[in-house]
Amino acid sequence: MSSTACLKPTAWEIIDAIIHEWHESAVAIASPELAAAFSAETDEIPLKSPSTQSAV
């Protein structure tokens, strides 16, 4: 185990990680694939109410 494994990230490393995540979110939001996925018709089937009868 290296001696750096137990060190907490610095404030600049945390800020860098946040900016990285924001950038990835911005790329995803601008993605035409994501827009198409959200605007696509769904083919989901609604769930039925659970049965109160025994399944045996």
Secondary structure by P-SEA (a helix, b strand, c coil): ccccccccccaaaaaaaaaaaaaaaaaaaacaaaaaaaaccccbbbbccccccccc
